[in-house]
């Protein structure tokens, strides 16, 4: 049977489709388990995405850098989420964002060639992952849009009510970047809310 490290990804996939023991075994052979530490870069902006990550524990952040070289965080990806720069992975074009560990994390990693092998060997697997990626993207956009047009205090209050688990685990500087406010402003907002 596949190793316990892969249990989270199978528990998650089984929510969408029953996967036979035999197929789980085949999928397991293509997976790799990886522990990473906060700040570790999994994909550098400008490089090709060659891996798909599934977050078992921890949080990843999708980041680009503005003209001043400051990080701009677009999304946080937590447990039970797949993470990659899909356009780069699918079309073999340089990624326009980086993927960085927002805190220590445990991941299941599928290299692109192994993913393509699974798509070929288990035809349903591509439809399954595509469906999950689309739902995840819609969810990310919905969360992101909920902050549009709101003032900084409201954005922060929404963030801590919508994503409290992330708020508790990532540095304040990351939260400020994600919400598009300075760390000083965020400190003021937090003082005023209490």
C-alpha positions in Angstrom: 0.0 0.0 0.0 1.1 3.6 -0.6 3.0 5.4 2.2 1.1 7.4 4.8 2.7 10.6 3.5 0.4 10.3 0.5 -2.8 9.7 2.5 -3.8 13.4 2.4 -3.8 13.6 -1.4 -5.8 10.4 -1.8 -8.3 11.5 0.9 -8.7 14.7 -1.1 -9.0 13.1 -4.5 -11.5 10.5 -3.2 -13.9 13.4 -2.4 -14.2 13.9 -6.2 -13.9 10.3 -7.5 -13.5 6.8 -6.1 -10.0 5.7 -7.0 -9.3 1.9 -6.9 -6.5 0.5 -4.7 -4.8 -0.5 -7.9 -4.9 3.0 -9.4 -3.8 4.5 -6.0 -0.8 2.2 -6.1 0.0 3.4 -9.7 -0.4 7.1 -8.8 1.7 6.6 -5.6 4.6 5.4 -7.7 4.6 8.8 -9.4 4.5 10.9 -6.3 7.3 12.3 -4.1 7.0 13.6 -0.5 8.9 16.8 0.4 9.3 18.8 3.6 10.2 22.5 3.1 11.0 25.4 5.3 9.5 28.9 5.5 10.9 31.1 2.7 12.0 28.2 0.5 11.4 29.0 -3.2 9.6 26.1 -5.1 9.3 28.0 -8.4 11.2 31.1 -9.3 9.4 33.7 -11.5 10.8 33.5 -15.0 11.5 29.7 -14.8 9.4 26.9 -16.1 6.9 25.2 -13.8 7.9 21.5 -13.8 6.0 20.3 -10.7 2.6 20.2 -9.3 2.4 20.6 -5.5 -0.3 19.3 -3.1 -0.2 20.9 0.3 -0.5 18.3 3.1 0.6 20.7 5.9 1.5 24.4 5.7 0.9 27.3 3.4 2.4 28.3 0.1 2.2 31.8 -1.4 2.1 32.8 -5.0 4.2 35.9 -5.4 5.3 38.3 -8.1 7.8 41.2 -7.6 6.9 44.8 -8.5 9.2 47.3 -10.3 10.8 48.2 -6.9 11.6 44.5 -6.3 9.1 44.2 -3.5 7.0 41.1 -3.2 3.3 41.2 -4.1 1.4 38.2 -2.8 -1.5 37.2 -5.0 -2.7 34.0 -3.2 -2.1 31.8 -0.3 -2.5 28.0 -0.9 -3.2 26.0 2.3 -3.8 22.3 3.1 -5.9 20.3 0.6 -5.0 22.5 -2.3 -3.0 21.9 -5.4 -0.5 24.6 -6.3 1.5 25.4 -9.5 1.6 28.1 -12.1 -0.8 26.2 -14.4 -0.1 28.2 -17.6 3.7 27.7 -17.2 3.2 24.0 -16.4 0.7 23.3 -19.3 2.3 25.5 -22.0 6.0 25.3 -21.0 6.3 29.1 -20.8 8.2 30.9 -18.1 6.1 31.5 -14.9 5.2 35.1 -14.2 5.0 34.4 -10.5 7.0 32.6 -7.9 5.8 29.9 -5.4 7.4 30.3 -2.0 6.7 28.6 1.4 4.9 31.0 3.6 5.6 28.7 6.6 7.2 25.3 7.0 5.2 22.8 4.9 4.9 19.2 3.8 4.0 18.6 0.2 3.2 15.8 -2.2 5.0 16.6 -5.4 4.2 15.4 -8.9 6.8 16.1 -11.6 5.4 17.2 -14.9 6.6 14.1 -16.8 5.0 11.9 -14.1 1.7 13.9 -14.3 1.7 13.4 -18.1 2.3 9.7 -17.6 -0.7 9.5 -15.2 -2.9 11.4 -17.8 -1.8 8.9 -20.4 -2.2 5.8 -18.2 -5.3 6.8 -16.3 -7.4 8.9 -18.8 -9.8 10.0 -16.1 -7.0 11.6 -14.0 -6.7 14.6 -16.4 -10.4 15.4 -16.2 -10.3 14.9 -12.4 -7.4 17.3 -11.8 -8.6 19.8 -14.4 -12.0 20.0 -12.6 -10.2 20.5 -9.2 -7.9 23.2 -10.7 -10.9 25.1 -12.2 -12.9 25.0 -8.9 -9.8 26.1 -7.0 -9.2 29.0 -9.5 -12.8 30.2 -9.2 -12.5 30.1 -5.4 -9.2 32.1 -5.4 -10.8 34.7 -7.7 -13.9 34.9 -5.5 -11.8 35.5 -2.4 -9.6 38.0 -4.2 -12.6 39.9 -5.6 -14.2 40.2 -2.2 -11.4 42.7 -1.2 -11.8 44.8 -4.3 -12.9 48.4 -3.6 -12.7 47.9 0.2 -10.6 50.2 2.4 -7.6 48.7 4.2 -9.4 48.1 7.5 -12.3 46.2 5.8 -9.8 44.2 3.7 -8.0 43.1 6.9 -11.3 42.3 8.7 -12.5 40.2 5.7 -9.1 38.4 5.5 -9.2 37.4 9.2 -12.8 36.3 9.0 -12.4 34.4 5.6 -9.0 33.0 6.1 -8.3 33.0 9.9 -6.1 29.8 9.7 -3.8 31.6 7.2 -3.8 34.8 9.3 -2.5 32.9 12.3 0.3 31.2 10.5 2.0 33.6 8.1 4.1 36.6 8.9 2.4 40.0 9.1 4.6 41.2 6.2 2.9 38.6 4.0 -0.6 39.6 5.1 0.2 43.3 4.4 1.6 42.4 0.9 -1.5 40.2 0.2 -3.9 43.0 1.2 -1.9 45.6 -0.7 -1.1 47.8 2.4 2.1 48.7 4.1 3.2 46.8 7.3 3.0 50.1 9.2 -0.7 50.6 8.1 -1.5 47.0 9.0 0.0 47.5 12.5 -2.2 50.6 13.0 -5.3 48.8 11.7 -4.6 45.9 14.1 -4.2 48.3 17.1 -7.5 50.1 16.2 -9.5 46.9 15.8 -8.7 45.5 19.2 
